[in-house]
Each structure stands twice: as C-alpha cells, then as structure tokens.
Amino acid sequence: MTSAPDSPLSLFAAAQDVARQQGLLGGRLASLEHSEPRGKSYLLQDASSASIARLPLEEVRTMAATRHKLLMESAGVKQVAEIHPVRRIDRRVAFRILPDDQRALAWALSEGRRVPMGRAFNRRDLLIGIALLPLCLVPGVVYLVAARRRHRRFRQDTEALMQRWRLAGRPDPSSEWFDSL
C-alpha cells in the first residue's frame, strides 16, 4: 500500500469505512478488484460484481485523508518514517519496538482494515471543559461528559483493533508500506 490517500487501496479502505458507518455493508465483503471510483461516486462491489453501495467520492476521499492523517499523527510512525529509506531493515526494527496500539494501527491502515475513528481524551478537551465551567456549569459538564464518552468509545475500538491484530499473529505492515513512508 502506498500511504497516499488517493491510492486505490486507500480509497477502497475509506469506502468500506464510510459504508460501514452508514450501515450499508450488511455483512457482505467488498472486493478491491471490482470496486472503483466512477465519476463523482465510488462504487463498492462484492466479488461477484454485485453492487453494495454507491458513495459520494468526496466523502470517500475525506475518509481516506482522515485515515492518512491518523497514521501520520502517530508519534512512533513519524519516528520510523524519519529513518533513512535506504536502511529499510532499520525501519522494521524501529517499528517493532513501538507500542502495540501504534503497531496495530499501522497494520490495519496498511491492509485497508477498519480503524478506530475519533481520538482519545486529551489536555485540550480538559481545558475547553474548564473554560466552559465559569460561563455556566451545564455546558462545561456536558462537554466533559461527551469528551469522556468519545474517549471511552475510542479506547474500546482500539482494544478491538489490537485483539484482531493479535489474532492475526501480530503481523507487520506490508513492505510497500515501509517504502511509502
């Protein structure tokens, strides 16, 4: 996989995410070979060329960009990418010492698999919540509760991803993925 958000695999993975979020997959498996962008939409098809969903191409590209941004914001992946590309073995070694959640995320993105969307609770959420508290107690509390729920959902999705990664044998991303960093 290339890490470019407009590569065919990136668009296919993003289309699956969009279809999954809209509840359009219905347990069916999409096929990369039969799915493609057409005009202003992305046609997601199964292995028998039966249509699963027709999604707005702009929405699919936005999701692909989000997936790419998620990968590039991972601090460990940035460190791996900064290692000289001629020394690929060093990139693999550096990648293997990253925390499991970052390795699982990179694997899922390189294979076009489902990844957790959203983000964890961070310092910015806390500062916004505290800033809203003096204005009126209710908006600050509501914001902090919503941020906590978002964090909990993100952690559950991350744990599910790590479980899928472990069941797959803790694989590394493809060698093309390392080359594309």
N, C-alpha and C positions, 0 to 999 in steps of 0.2 A: 504494500500500500504506500502511496505517496502521502505525505502529510498535508498536501494541498487540499483545501476544502472543496475544490471543483473537480477532483479526480472522480472517475466513475464509481470506485468503491466508496469514497466518502459520501457522494450523493446518494448511493444506494442505501448505505447505513443510515443516513439522515432521513431518507424517505421512509424507511422502516420505523424509525423513532416517531416521525410525525403520524404515520398510520397507527402505530401502537397507542399514542396519546389520544387519538381520536376514536379509538376502539374499532378500527376498520380491518385489522388483520384477522380477527376471529379464529385464531389458532392455525391459520394457514401459513405455510412457509413461502416467502418470496424468493425469486430466482434472480441472481445478478445478471445472468446471460440474457434473460428475457425482459428485464426491466430497463427503461431508458427515458431520458428527457425527450419530450415531444412538444415542440412549440413553447407555450408558456406553462406547460404542466409536466409532471413526472408520472409516467405510467408504471405502476408497480404490478408485476405479474408473477404467477407461480411457474413451476417447471413445465406445465402443460400449456403455457401462454394464455391461461385464463386470467382475466383482469381482476386484481384485488382492489386497487384503488387508483384514482387519478387525483394527484395532489398538485396544488399550485407550486410551480417551480421556484418562485421567490421564497415561499415558506420552507421548501426543502433546502434551498441554498442558505437561508438564515440558520436552520438547524445544523447544517454542515459547518458553517462558520462558528457556531456555538460549540460544537464538538471539537473543532480545531483549537479554539480559544481555551477550552477546558484542558486540552492536552498541553498547550504551550504555557499555561499558567502554573502548571505543576512544577514546583521548585526543583525537584530531583531530575525531571526530564530536561529542564534548562541546563543543569549541570552536565548531564550526559551529552547533550547537543553541543556544548562548548568544547568537548574533547575533539581534537583534530580528526577529520574524517578519514585520513589515510590509515589511522591506527584504529580500525574497527573493533579489534579484539578488546582494546581499552574501553570502548563504549559499552560492550557487552558486560565486561567485568564491573564497570561503574554502575551499570543498570542493575545488576544482581544484588548490589548492596543497598538499593533503595528500599524504603518501607513497602510492605506487601500491598497496601492500598494503592500506591502510585504504580507499582508493577502491574497490578490487576487492571487499573485504568488504562495504562498504555497498551496492554494486551487486548482489552476489549475494543479500544479505538482502532488498533491496527487490524483487527479481524472483522471490523464492522458490526460488532455486537452492541447490545443495549448497555448504556452507561447511565449512572445517576445524574440527573439534571438538578440544578439548583446549587446551593452552596451551604457550607456549614455556618453556624453562628460565629460571628467574628466581633472584633472590637468596634467596628463601625456600627453594627446593629445595636450594641450596648450604648454607644454614645448618642445615637439617634433617639433611643428609648429614654435615656436620661434627660436629653434636651426637651423631649415632649412632656415629661412629667411636670415641670413647673408651669407649663402653659395650661395644662388641665390634666388631671390624674388619669382620666379614662383613655385618651389617645395613647399616652405613653405605655400604659399597661397593655392595651390592645396590641400595640406594635411589638412589645417584648414577647407577648404570648404567641403572636403569629410567627415571629422570628424563631422562637423556640420550637414550634411545631414544624416549621420548614427545616430546621436543623435536625430534628428527630427523624423526619422522613428521608432526608439526605443520608443520614447515618445508616438507616435501615436499608436503603438502596445500595449503599456502599458495601455493607456487610453481605448482602445478597450477591453482589458482583464478586466479592472476594471468595465467597463459597463456590460460585460457578467456576472461578479461576482455579481454586484448589482441586475441585472435582476433575477439571481438565488436565491436572498434573502440573500445575504452576508453570505453564509454558511462557517462554519469552515471546515478544512480538516478532514478526517476520523479519528476515534480514533486510528486505526492501525498506522496512520501517526505519531501521537504524540508518540506512543510507540516505533517507529523506530528511533526517533531522538537520 
